[in-house]
Amino acid sequence: MRASLATAAVGLCVALAAPARADDATASPGSHVHGDSATGGMLGALGAYPFTRESSGTSWQPDSSEHAGLHLMQGDWMVMGHALLNGVYDWQQGPRGDEKAFVSGMLMGAATRTFADGDTLRLRAMLSPDPLMGKPGLPLLLASGETANGTTPLVDRQHPHDLFMELSTSIAHVLSATDSVFAYGGLPGEPAFGPPAFMHRLSISESPEPPITHHWLDSTHITFGVVTPGWVHEDWKLEASRFRGREPDQFRYNIESGSLDSDSLRLSWNPARTLSLQFSWAHVVSPEQLYPTENQTKESASAIYTRSYGVAGWWSTTMAWGRRSSGHRALDALALESTVKLSEAWSLFSRAEREQNDELTLIGLEPGPVYAVGKLSAGLVRYFRIAEHASLGLGGLYSINSVPTALVPLYGDDPRGAMVFLRLKVD
């Protein structure tokens, strides 16, 4: 991949960087066990740390992250609601390109109760309008993985997510001021693997474009059956999941069932208020419907850095690596993404990706040669406040794709892509 892809993304981040405010100072491990004054002392559902640390499933992000959503007390319950809906027009250039208008996003709700002994119960639900885009999904050059119709694999398209993205419960038991144990279960839910799912990562949450590295880093975020026990010690978390490895099928409105046949393990560490690290491993049994006898081993490592920017903004960057192995072939993927919220009105974002892919030139269902391909996307959003807790955003992004010479006849000399979108955010 051209070195300019990563350089451009890093350059955007550096150019926009500004001195951090005083509240970004690094905190010593365990110093925030009684909560964070910036969030009114609210603690996480899995342990004694600021609730801003929590992201999708049981994953962590930096404590300094913005936590979207409306929060209010209803008796003994803390209730949270959040909505993000995108109306998108997508254009992908070249012989394999296409164009389409679609709706994406999520509706999310959670209820959390902390009992007198310190134990915490959380119920969470998340829905997506993605099935409305139809089984073919959305055009996205260099994306691959899964099937949308049950008979052919998706190539140069991103599949729609299921209507039910998460229906989960967690319970945490306090052992001491710095330790807790927890259990999480979902149907569907998210096993302990990888960084937070891409739509929840602050570093790219302003973009409606899915990453082409999705099936390396976070495609397990919708799993129809998962149980995760874990242990939190100060700023460390160790957790293991037993889950159903099969990707969701082509019926996007149902809730599937099946045996829990796959395993994952994740170690997370937040060494500072602005930093979150994770390493994870998974053995996934029969993930692809079209390749039922093929299992995968997956590995992931990531670092997320988030800090304040200017008066009321923030800057978040994620670096992530993923590897998926099946048979005698191991394929790697890298992603670097960054978003700067300049003010209440303006946000800029960028993402650079590189992956090794053997699905771009399938012969029937047989994998083809491995090609190293890359993508660079950048865009911006302008928000308009339309109500106390609602904003309307108008945005756009432009993408440059990098393919080797052997793929030029399929993609053209310089394949590009673009999206324009209207976004409703309730927070």
C-alpha positions as a Python dict, from the first residue, in 0.01 Angstrom:
ca = {
    (1, 'M'): (0, 0, 0),
    (2, 'R'): (119, 348, -71),
    (3, 'A'): (299, 496, 226),
    (4, 'S'): (101, 816, 171),
    (5, 'L'): (-216, 655, 309),
    (6, 'A'): (-89, 625, 664),
    (7, 'T'): (112, 947, 634),
    (8, 'A'): (-193, 1145, 531),
    (9, 'A'): (-401, 1018, 822),
    (10, 'V'): (-126, 1090, 1074),
    (11, 'G'): (-71, 1431, 918),
    (12, 'L'): (-435, 1526, 962),
    (13, 'C'): (-424, 1432, 1330),
    (14, 'V'): (-97, 1617, 1399),
    (15, 'A'): (-206, 1927, 1213),
    (16, 'L'): (-521, 1951, 1420),
    (17, 'A'): (-362, 1874, 1757),
    (18, 'A'): (-378, 2144, 2025),
    (19, 'P'): (-255, 2170, 2384),
    (20, 'A'): (-457, 1953, 2619),
    (21, 'R'): (-661, 2105, 2896),
    (22, 'A'): (-569, 2043, 3257),
    (23, 'D'): (-833, 1775, 3298),
    (24, 'D'): (-634, 1550, 3060),
    (25, 'A'): (-360, 1497, 3318),
    (26, 'T'): (-262, 1136, 3358),
    (27, 'A'): (-413, 971, 3665),
    (28, 'S'): (-239, 701, 3860),
    (29, 'P'): (-393, 353, 3842),
    (30, 'G'): (-681, 315, 4082),
    (31, 'S'): (-701, 685, 4162),
    (32, 'H'): (-1051, 713, 4013),
    (33, 'V'): (-1214, 422, 4195),
    (34, 'H'): (-1472, 656, 4348),
    (35, 'G'): (-1579, 797, 4014),
    (36, 'D'): (-1494, 1098, 3800),
    (37, 'S'): (-1609, 1444, 3901),
    (38, 'A'): (-1662, 1537, 3534),
    (39, 'T'): (-1934, 1271, 3510),
    (40, 'G'): (-2099, 1336, 3841),
    (41, 'G'): (-1935, 1038, 4012),
    (42, 'M'): (-2111, 780, 3793),
    (43, 'L'): (-1933, 445, 3795),
    (44, 'G'): (-1917, 177, 3532),
    (45, 'A'): (-2150, -124, 3529),
    (46, 'L'): (-1864, -375, 3555),
    (47, 'G'): (-1637, -216, 3814),
    (48, 'A'): (-1530, 88, 4014),
    (49, 'Y'): (-1418, 314, 3732),
    (50, 'P'): (-1579, 609, 3546),
    (51, 'F'): (-1873, 502, 3331),
    (52, 'T'): (-1717, 688, 3035),
    (53, 'R'): (-1471, 397, 3008),
    (54, 'E'): (-1740, 162, 2882),
    (55, 'S'): (-1811, 108, 2513),
    (56, 'S'): (-1977, -167, 2308),
    (57, 'G'): (-2028, -506, 2475),
    (58, 'T'): (-1778, -523, 2759),
    (59, 'S'): (-1502, -335, 2573),
    (60, 'W'): (-1317, -35, 2715),
    (61, 'Q'): (-1224, 306, 2581),
    (62, 'P'): (-1028, 588, 2753),
    (63, 'D'): (-1189, 740, 3063),
    (64, 'S'): (-1164, 1081, 2893),
    (65, 'S'): (-1408, 975, 2618),
    (66, 'E'): (-1732, 1155, 2548),
    (67, 'H'): (-2024, 932, 2643),
    (68, 'A'): (-2320, 999, 2415),
    (69, 'G'): (-2676, 960, 2536),
    (70, 'L'): (-2938, 1103, 2767),
    (71, 'H'): (-2909, 992, 3130),
    (72, 'L'): (-3178, 1022, 3396),
    (73, 'M'): (-3283, 855, 3718),
    (74, 'Q'): (-3607, 656, 3733),
    (75, 'G'): (-3640, 539, 4092),
    (76, 'D'): (-3343, 312, 4162),
    (77, 'W'): (-3252, 285, 3794),
    (78, 'M'): (-3019, 498, 3584),
    (79, 'V'): (-3173, 501, 3235),
    (80, 'M'): (-2980, 591, 2919),
    (81, 'G'): (-3111, 654, 2568),
    (82, 'H'): (-2923, 733, 2248),
    (83, 'A'): (-3012, 757, 1879),
    (84, 'L'): (-2796, 804, 1570),
    (85, 'L'): (-2959, 778, 1227),
    (86, 'N'): (-2788, 840, 892),
    (87, 'G'): (-2943, 901, 551),
    (88, 'V'): (-2657, 830, 309),
    (89, 'Y'): (-2592, 856, -64),
    (90, 'D'): (-2297, 630, -152),
    (91, 'W'): (-2096, 642, -477),
    (92, 'Q'): (-1816, 396, -557),
    (93, 'Q'): (-1617, 443, -878),
    (94, 'G'): (-1487, 196, -1136),
    (95, 'P'): (-1584, -136, -1296),
    (96, 'R'): (-1674, -283, -956),
    (97, 'G'): (-1834, 34, -825),
    (98, 'D'): (-2198, 113, -766),
    (99, 'E'): (-2415, 379, -607),
    (100, 'K'): (-2696, 362, -357),
    (101, 'A'): (-2901, 562, -108),
    (102, 'F'): (-2957, 393, 228),
    (103, 'V'): (-3032, 443, 598),
    (104, 'S'): (-2798, 325, 875),
    (105, 'G'): (-2736, 392, 1243),
    (106, 'M'): (-2857, 267, 1579),
    (107, 'L'): (-3113, 314, 1854),
    (108, 'M'): (-2982, 226, 2199),
    (109, 'G'): (-3124, 204, 2549),
    (110, 'A'): (-2985, 85, 2882),
    (111, 'A'): (-3102, 60, 3242),
    (112, 'T'): (-2855, 23, 3531),
    (113, 'R'): (-2923, -39, 3898),
    (114, 'T'): (-2667, -45, 4179),
    (115, 'F'): (-2775, -233, 4492),
    (116, 'A'): (-2695, -154, 4855),
    (117, 'D'): (-2409, -407, 4863),
    (118, 'G'): (-2245, -242, 4560),
    (119, 'D'): (-2348, -503, 4303),
    (120, 'T'): (-2463, -362, 3969),
    (121, 'L'): (-2718, -492, 3719),
    (122, 'R'): (-2739, -358, 3364),
    (123, 'L'): (-2987, -428, 3084),
    (124, 'R'): (-2904, -303, 2736),
    (125, 'A'): (-3073, -312, 2395),
    (126, 'M'): (-2959, -181, 2058),
    (127, 'L'): (-3150, -179, 1729),
    (128, 'S'): (-3040, -90, 1375),
    (129, 'P'): (-3231, 33, 1066),
    (130, 'D'): (-2971, -139, 841),
    (131, 'P'): (-3207, -418, 720),
    (132, 'L'): (-3406, -151, 534),
    (133, 'M'): (-3117, -120, 285),
    (134, 'G'): (-3191, -473, 158),
    (135, 'K'): (-2984, -790, 142),
    (136, 'P'): (-2722, -656, -104),
    (137, 'G'): (-2605, -409, 160),
    (138, 'L'): (-2411, -100, 58),
    (139, 'P'): (-2138, -55, -207),
    (140, 'L'): (-1789, -41, -53),
    (141, 'L'): (-1484, -111, -267),
    (142, 'L'): (-1236, -367, -122),
    (143, 'A'): (-1478, -485, 148),
    (144, 'S'): (-1551, -858, 176),
    (145, 'G'): (-1684, -1118, 416),
    (146, 'E'): (-2014, -1281, 508),
    (147, 'T'): (-2308, -1340, 276),
    (148, 'A'): (-2618, -1128, 244),
    (149, 'N'): (-2840, -1367, 50),
    (150, 'G'): (-2724, -1709, 175),
    (151, 'T'): (-2581, -1822, -160),
    (152, 'T'): (-2304, -1585, -271),
    (153, 'P'): (-2028, -1407, -76),
    (154, 'L'): (-2025, -1030, -58),
    (155, 'V'): (-1733, -865, -237),
    (156, 'D'): (-1695, -487, -271),
    (157, 'R'): (-2003, -447, -53),
    (158, 'Q'): (-2074, -421, 320),
    (159, 'H'): (-2355, -635, 460),
    (160, 'P'): (-2641, -474, 654),
    (161, 'H'): (-2641, -530, 1028),
    (162, 'D'): (-2927, -715, 1195),
    (163, 'L'): (-3227, -533, 1338),
    (164, 'F'): (-3131, -662, 1684),
    (165, 'M'): (-2767, -564, 1740),
    (166, 'E'): (-2767, -630, 2115),
    (167, 'L'): (-3003, -761, 2382),
    (168, 'S'): (-2783, -815, 2685),
    (169, 'T'): (-2761, -835, 3063),
    (170, 'S'): (-2463, -796, 3293),
    (171, 'I'): (-2418, -834, 3668),
    (172, 'A'): (-2110, -721, 3859),
    (173, 'H'): (-2013, -815, 4214),
    (174, 'V'): (-1779, -593, 4415),
    (175, 'L'): (-1491, -773, 4588),
    (176, 'S'): (-1304, -468, 4719),
    (177, 'A'): (-1242, -101, 4643),
    (178, 'T'): (-1031, -203, 4343),
    (179, 'D'): (-1169, -545, 4240),
    (180, 'S'): (-1489, -683, 4096),
    (181, 'V'): (-1607, -984, 3901),
    (182, 'F'): (-1882, -978, 3641),
    (183, 'A'): (-2086, -1189, 3402),
    (184, 'Y'): (-2228, -1066, 3072),
    (185, 'G'): (-2472, -1248, 2844),
    (186, 'G'): (-2636, -1152, 2519),
    (187, 'L'): (-2869, -1282, 2249),
    (188, 'P'): (-2736, -1111, 2051),
    (189, 'G'): (-2430, -976, 2226),
    (190, 'E'): (-2061, -901, 2175),
    (191, 'P'): (-1786, -1143, 2285),
    (192, 'A'): (-1457, -1031, 2436),
    (193, 'F'): (-1263, -972, 2117),
    (194, 'G'): (-1108, -669, 1954),
    (195, 'P'): (-1153, -296, 2014),
    (196, 'P'): (-1501, -146, 2050),
    (197, 'A'): (-1717, -200, 1741),
    (198, 'F'): (-1650, 64, 1475),
    (199, 'M'): (-1979, 255, 1516),
    (200, 'H'): (-1897, 298, 1888),
    (201, 'R'): (-1532, 404, 1848),
    (202, 'L'): (-1512, 776, 1912),
    (203, 'S'): (-1219, 792, 1669),
    (204, 'I'): (-1446, 721, 1369),
    (205, 'S'): (-1802, 747, 1504),
    (206, 'E'): (-1867, 1060, 1294),
    (207, 'S'): (-1828, 860, 971),
    (208, 'P'): (-2110, 643, 828),
    (209, 'E'): (-1859, 443, 623),
    (210, 'P'): (-1781, 92, 757),
    (211, 'P'): (-1413, -7, 761),
    (212, 'I'): (-1287, -261, 507),
    (213, 'T'): (-1098, -417, 803),
    (214, 'H'): (-1428, -497, 977),
    (215, 'H'): (-1392, -876, 943),
    (216, 'W'): (-1046, -867, 1096),
    (217, 'L'): (-1111, -634, 1390),
    (218, 'D'): (-1471, -635, 1512),
    (219, 'S'): (-1712, -843, 1301),
    (220, 'T'): (-1803, -1049, 1609),
    (221, 'H'): (-1988, -751, 1760),
    (222, 'I'): (-2323, -914, 1671),
    (223, 'T'): (-2316, -1273, 1797),
    (224, 'F'): (-2634, -1471, 1854),
    (225, 'G'): (-2537, -1619, 2188),
    (226, 'V'): (-2252, -1514, 2415),
    (227, 'V'): (-2156, -1553, 2782),
    (228, 'T'): (-1859, -1359, 2923),
    (229, 'P'): (-1725, -1383, 3279),
    (230, 'G'): (-1453, -1135, 3375),
    (231, 'W'): (-1241, -980, 3649),
    (232, 'V'): (-1160, -612, 3694),
    (233, 'H'): (-858, -509, 3904),
    (234, 'E'): (-799, -133, 3919),
    (235, 'D'): (-729, -39, 3555),
    (236, 'W'): (-697, -397, 3426),
    (237, 'K'): (-968, -627, 3294),
    (238, 'L'): (-935, -996, 3204),
    (239, 'E'): (-1234, -1167, 3042),
    (240, 'A'): (-1319, -1481, 2847),
    (241, 'S'): (-1620, -1553, 2624),
    (242, 'R'): (-1801, -1861, 2505),
    (243, 'F'): (-2012, -1772, 2203),
    (244, 'R'): (-2177, -1889, 1881),
    (245, 'G'): (-1920, -1845, 1606),
    (246, 'R'): (-2150, -1835, 1304),
    (247, 'E'): (-2199, -1491, 1149),
    (248, 'P'): (-2562, -1371, 1131),
    (249, 'D'): (-2752, -1522, 838),
    (250, 'Q'): (-2934, -1344, 556),
    (251, 'F'): (-3253, -1302, 760),
    (252, 'R'): (-3180, -970, 927),
    (253, 'Y'): (-3500, -930, 1132),
    (254, 'N'): (-3488, -1251, 1337),
    (255, 'I'): (-3308, -1374, 1649),
    (256, 'E'): (-3103, -1684, 1577),
    (257, 'S'): (-3007, -1970, 1807),
    (258, 'G'): (-2739, -2235, 1819),
    (259, 'S'): (-2475, -2390, 2039),
    (260, 'L'): (-2199, -2183, 2197),
    (261, 'D'): (-1903, -2338, 2014),
    (262, 'S'): (-1633, -2068, 2004),
    (263, 'D'): (-1400, -1904, 2255),
    (264, 'S'): (-1222, -1573, 2305),
    (265, 'L'): (-994, -1408, 2560),
    (266, 'R'): (-920, -1039, 2606),
    (267, 'L'): (-686, -842, 2832),
    (268, 'S'): (-756, -469, 2862),
    (269, 'W'): (-553, -199, 3037),
    (270, 'N'): (-618, 172, 3084),
    (271, 'P'): (-278, 299, 3207),
    (272, 'A'): (-388, 663, 3188),
    (273, 'R'): (-711, 858, 3167),
    (274, 'T'): (-650, 924, 2797),
    (275, 'L'): (-536, 577, 2688),
    (276, 'S'): (-694, 232, 2648),
    (277, 'L'): (-509, -80, 2532),
    (278, 'Q'): (-631, -432, 2454),
    (279, 'F'): (-500, -762, 2321),
    (280, 'S'): (-739, -1041, 2233),
    (281, 'W'): (-756, -1389, 2079),
    (282, 'A'): (-1043, -1597, 1949),
    (283, 'H'): (-1107, -1941, 1804),
    (284, 'V'): (-1420, -1911, 1589),
    (285, 'V'): (-1599, -2227, 1474),
    (286, 'S'): (-1762, -2216, 1129),
    (287, 'P'): (-1805, -1836, 1111),
    (288, 'E'): (-1904, -1823, 743),
    (289, 'Q'): (-2232, -1977, 631),
    (290, 'L'): (-2087, -2059, 287),
    (291, 'Y'): (-1779, -2233, 434),
    (292, 'P'): (-1929, -2441, 718),
    (293, 'T'): (-1622, -2667, 765),
    (294, 'E'): (-1376, -2378, 794),
    (295, 'N'): (-1278, -2244, 1137),
    (296, 'Q'): (-1081, -1926, 1207),
    (297, 'T'): (-827, -1816, 1465),
    (298, 'K'): (-827, -1441, 1521),
    (299, 'E'): (-592, -1206, 1706),
    (300, 'S'): (-623, -835, 1770),
    (301, 'A'): (-433, -555, 1942),
    (302, 'S'): (-534, -191, 1965),
    (303, 'A'): (-458, 139, 2133),
    (304, 'I'): (-712, 421, 2171),
    (305, 'Y'): (-600, 772, 2269),
    (306, 'T'): (-860, 1038, 2353),
    (307, 'R'): (-808, 1387, 2495),
    (308, 'S'): (-982, 1719, 2515),
    (309, 'Y'): (-938, 1973, 2235),
    (310, 'G'): (-982, 2346, 2270),
    (311, 'V'): (-1273, 2472, 2479),
    (312, 'A'): (-1541, 2209, 2424),
    (313, 'G'): (-1399, 1960, 2176),
    (314, 'W'): (-1205, 1636, 2179),
    (315, 'W'): (-957, 1438, 1968),
    (316, 'S'): (-965, 1059, 1951),
    (317, 'T'): (-733, 822, 1762),
    (318, 'T'): (-734, 443, 1732),
    (319, 'M'): (-457, 222, 1601),
    (320, 'A'): (-562, -142, 1554),
    (321, 'W'): (-415, -462, 1413),
    (322, 'G'): (-599, -781, 1338),
    (323, 'R'): (-506, -1124, 1204),
    (324, 'R'): (-736, -1403, 1092),
    (325, 'S'): (-603, -1749, 1015),
    (326, 'S'): (-768, -2050, 857),
    (327, 'G'): (-595, -2358, 723),
    (328, 'H'): (-237, -2261, 641),
    (329, 'R'): (-309, -1898, 553),
    (330, 'A'): (-285, -1597, 786),
    (331, 'L'): (-408, -1256, 673),
    (332, 'D'): (-323, -928, 849),
    (333, 'A'): (-503, -594, 859),
    (334, 'L'): (-414, -252, 1001),
    (335, 'A'): (-631, 50, 1069),
    (336, 'L'): (-548, 403, 1184),
    (337, 'E'): (-842, 636, 1240),
    (338, 'S'): (-882, 976, 1399),
    (339, 'T'): (-1157, 1231, 1465),
    (340, 'V'): (-1129, 1585, 1595),
    (341, 'K'): (-1439, 1755, 1730),
    (342, 'L'): (-1340, 2116, 1671),
    (343, 'S'): (-1650, 2263, 1833),
    (344, 'E'): (-2015, 2185, 1896),
    (345, 'A'): (-2074, 2246, 1525),
    (346, 'W'): (-1776, 2096, 1338),
    (347, 'S'): (-1602, 1756, 1333),
    (348, 'L'): (-1327, 1624, 1102),
    (349, 'F'): (-1242, 1256, 1061),
    (350, 'S'): (-1003, 1031, 868),
    (351, 'R'): (-915, 664, 840),
    (352, 'A'): (-629, 473, 673),
    (353, 'E'): (-649, 95, 629),
    (354, 'R'): (-437, -183, 485),
    (355, 'E'): (-541, -547, 456),
    (356, 'Q'): (-431, -876, 301),
    (357, 'N'): (-737, -1015, 124),
    (358, 'D'): (-793, -1344, -65),
    (359, 'E'): (-1165, -1288, -136),
    (360, 'L'): (-1146, -1014, -399),
    (361, 'T'): (-1101, -1259, -689),
    (362, 'L'): (-1305, -1558, -579),
    (363, 'I'): (-1346, -1843, -829),
    (364, 'G'): (-1686, -1972, -729),
    (365, 'L'): (-1641, -2015, -356),
    (366, 'E'): (-1268, -2082, -375),
    (367, 'P'): (-1035, -1810, -241),
    (368, 'G'): (-803, -1644, -487),
    (369, 'P'): (-451, -1503, -449),
    (370, 'V'): (-371, -1279, -153),
    (371, 'Y'): (-359, -911, -245),
    (372, 'A'): (-247, -623, -23),
    (373, 'V'): (-494, -339, -69),
    (374, 'G'): (-554, -11, 111),
    (375, 'K'): (-800, 271, 161),
    (376, 'L'): (-784, 629, 284),
    (377, 'S'): (-1101, 819, 376),
    (378, 'A'): (-1147, 1170, 510),
    (379, 'G'): (-1451, 1385, 573),
    (380, 'L'): (-1630, 1637, 789),
    (381, 'V'): (-1967, 1701, 955),
    (382, 'R'): (-2143, 2028, 1031),
    (383, 'Y'): (-2403, 2005, 1311),
    (384, 'F'): (-2704, 2227, 1371),
    (385, 'R'): (-2876, 2218, 1710),
    (386, 'I'): (-3250, 2167, 1647),
    (387, 'A'): (-3360, 2091, 2005),
    (388, 'E'): (-3208, 2074, 2351),
    (389, 'H'): (-3099, 1714, 2304),
    (390, 'A'): (-3108, 1675, 1925),
    (391, 'S'): (-2875, 1779, 1643),
    (392, 'L'): (-2893, 1753, 1268),
    (393, 'G'): (-2564, 1699, 1088),
    (394, 'L'): (-2471, 1745, 723),
    (395, 'G'): (-2153, 1571, 616),
    (396, 'G'): (-1947, 1419, 341),
    (397, 'L'): (-1641, 1201, 290),
    (398, 'Y'): (-1406, 1110, 6),
    (399, 'S'): (-1216, 783, -29),
    (400, 'I'): (-903, 683, -220),
    (401, 'N'): (-844, 311, -279),
    (402, 'S'): (-505, 153, -342),
    (403, 'V'): (-482, -173, -541),
    (404, 'P'): (-183, -362, -687),
    (405, 'T'): (-122, -372, -1063),
    (406, 'A'): (-282, -716, -1093),
    (407, 'L'): (-618, -574, -978),
    (408, 'V'): (-619, -263, -1200),
    (409, 'P'): (-825, -438, -1475),
    (410, 'L'): (-1094, -508, -1211),
    (411, 'Y'): (-1093, -175, -1025),
    (412, 'G'): (-942, 78, -1265),
    (413, 'D'): (-627, 285, -1230),
    (414, 'D'): (-746, 509, -948),
    (415, 'P'): (-1071, 385, -785),
    (416, 'R'): (-1239, 646, -566),
    (417, 'G'): (-1551, 668, -356),
    (418, 'A'): (-1763, 929, -181),
    (419, 'M'): (-2057, 960, 56),
    (420, 'V'): (-2281, 1251, 149),
    (421, 'F'): (-2506, 1211, 449),
    (422, 'L'): (-2766, 1371, 672),
    (423, 'R'): (-2746, 1266, 1036),
    (424, 'L'): (-2991, 1289, 1326),
    (425, 'K'): (-2827, 1261, 1666),
    (426, 'V'): (-3019, 1247, 1994),
    (427, 'D'): (-2788, 1294, 2291),
}
